[in-house]
Amino acid sequence: MRIGIFGEATEPQCAAVAREAAALGADTLFLEANALERGLPLSMLDGRTFYRGEQVDDLRGFYLRHVPAPYAPAVERDGALVLYEDWFTTFMHSRERATYFIAWLLQLAHRGATLVNGPHAASVMQYKPFQLHALRGLGARVPRTLISNDPVAIRAFHAEVKDVIFKPIMGGAITRTLDEEALGRLEDVTASPVIFQERVGGEDLRIMLVGDELVSSVAIETPAQHLDFRADPVYSGGEATYREVRLPEPVQRFCREAARACGLTFAGIDIKHEGDDWVFLELNSSPIYLDVELKLGHPISRAIARRVVEAGTWPAQK
């Protein structure tokens, strides 16, 4: 039998899942995210799917490292991002490629294939307000949050909460402090809302969940405390250390219920912890985890591969 991985064979996490799948007796077909961009042949013919001339409808388990999405092509010039001169044509090509892949993935899910994680879950994860809604609905502690494009409401929130951070609704940027300089530029947010939250202290925890199995729970340790640990050059350079953390049963339950509420089979969950306070920040549908696996031996790739390989033993739906 074989499984599919949406991602590059050379990408470390994809390669790790493929190795674990091989240990379980499964071959891997890599479906590169840039396959269409490279002109590799893909076809759907009356409900059958062909990749590079080979029918691939026998695959019923997939690990999705990347879900393609359209993008606006830009390049940095004189310190600013500017669009390519042919940006519209390039954007429309990327939109059509992404639509093809998403339609294929939705078709696979409709047929009963297991996607870890499918496009429904991946798209939900882009919408952080829904994550907060789901967590709050479960009774989990989340930061006080304002999502707004109204400078008056933002200033009132800042006056009440005092220590406030902000970040984009869809992510893709480092969290920043709402300081005096940022308060002076609030007119910039009127065009689109921004997430404003109380700053929560404590250590950064990263939880890895596959199905109901809590595979990894660690504190991320860097030399200095940062507003966003991703900004620490020690972390981004792969030199961070990790300490195993035992989660109380209620926090474990919140993790499982939150992943389930968001439709995630595989989830990376970020928590701030200080004393008896466990504050849920967000969930990620395709988290980076390999550094933890390599340094602490947590079997994250194995758990993903097992979930995907087991899907290949289930009868396919017609």
HELIX and SHEET records of a PDB file:
HELIX    1   1 PRO A   12  ALA A   23  1                                  12    
HELIX    2   2 TRP A   87  HIS A  110  1                                  24    
HELIX    3   3 PRO A  119  GLN A  126  1                                   8    
HELIX    4   4 LYS A  128  LEU A  138  1                                  11    
HELIX    5   5 PRO A  151  VAL A  161  1                                  11    
HELIX    6   6 GLU A  180  LEU A  183  1                                   4    
HELIX    7   7 LEU A  186  ALA A  191  5                                   6    
HELIX    8   8 PHE A  229  ALA A  231  5                                   3    
HELIX    9   9 PRO A  233  SER A  236  1                                   4    
HELIX   10  10 GLU A  249  ALA A  261  1                                  13    
HELIX   11  11 LEU A  290  LEU A  296  1                                   7    
HELIX   12  12 ILE A  300  ALA A  311  1                                  12    
SHEET    1   A 4 ASP A  27  LEU A  31  0                                        
SHEET    2   A 4 ARG A   2  PHE A   6  1                                        
SHEET    3   A 4 GLY A  61  LEU A  64  1                                        
SHEET    4   A 4 THR A 114  VAL A 116  1                                        
SHEET    1   B 3 LEU A  42  LEU A  45  0                                        
SHEET    2   B 3 ARG A  48  TYR A  51 -1                                        
SHEET    3   B 3 GLU A  54  GLN A  55 -1                                        
SHEET    1   C 2 ALA A  74  ARG A  77  0                                        
SHEET    2   C 2 ALA A  80  LEU A  83 -1                                        
SHEET    1   D 4 THR A 145  SER A 148  0                                        
SHEET    2   D 4 VAL A 194  GLU A 198 -1                                        
SHEET    3   D 4 VAL A 164  LYS A 167 -1                                        
SHEET    4   D 4 ARG A 176  THR A 177 -1                                        
SHEET    1   E 5 THR A 241  GLU A 244  0                                        
SHEET    2   E 5 GLU A 213  GLU A 221 -1                                        
SHEET    3   E 5 GLU A 203  VAL A 210 -1                                        
SHEET    4   E 5 PHE A 266  GLU A 274 -1                                        
SHEET    5   E 5 ASP A 277  ASN A 284 -1                                        
END                                                                             
